[in-house]
Amino acid sequence: MRFSPSVLAGRVLVQAHSAVSFAPATLSFNLAPNATIGEAVSAINQTVADLELPRSIAASFQGNAQAFQSSLGSTPILILAALIAVYLILGMLYESVIHPITIISTLPSAGLGALLTLMLFGMPLDIIGIISIVLLIGIVKKNGIMLVDFALERQREEGLSSEEAIHEACRLRFRPILMTTLCALLAGVPLMVGTGTGSEIRQPLGYAIVGGLLVSQLLTLFTTPVVYLYLDELSHVRWRWPSLGRDARSLGPSSAR
């Protein structure tokens, strides 16, 4: 087998003992400098696919590579569980099933920014990239919380319409949102540009955080008000339906005459 020298370093073919009915062989490898386990797994999978092995030969990973694949397999479930937990907590906080969706709507822009940044700089979406996306869930949703919380407070206390409340929230909360985003963004710059031992682990984390925060900051002040207005209108329609039904029943047959 031939692998990319920039990813793998050293190949040792050894005979292994196993309880299976066919003779196994173990191919061991070391990572080249500045290479990640995700790149190595991708290179090996591509090589095995190019070889077009017969069905009598099966290839699988063991050790760290197997643990890496297992962790990636459970990642979507973990992200979904994190989103459900965030939704439940926000629902209890605001006593609403609608406005937590407005806050969660800020997260796709952060994930998109993280993925585009990793692709732009040629970095794989490995376990470190997944960790950075999970971190962005906690960092970015504070933008939506600051906007929605301020807008709801203005609607309750001053009787503003939803359009006026969210416009004032965007205007008055722009500075704190920008300050907190810049603090988190600048904290990720040393991870992004750092070199030395272990930099191949830290750099994807820094790139994903910086890219996700940049894109989310640019889009949050435009997308969050739109989602807030649509969902606020949806909540009014939802509560208006039962009243329409009661009004129709209150007319009765005598009203028709």
Secondary structure as UniProt FT lines:
FT   TURN            5..7
FT   STRAND          8..15
FT   STRAND          25..31
FT   TURN            33..34
FT   HELIX           37..51
FT   TURN            55..56
FT   HELIX           64..94
FT   HELIX           99..104
FT   TURN            105..106
FT   HELIX           107..120
FT   TURN            121..122
FT   HELIX           127..158
FT   HELIX           162..172
FT   HELIX           174..193
FT   TURN            197..198
FT   HELIX           199..256
//
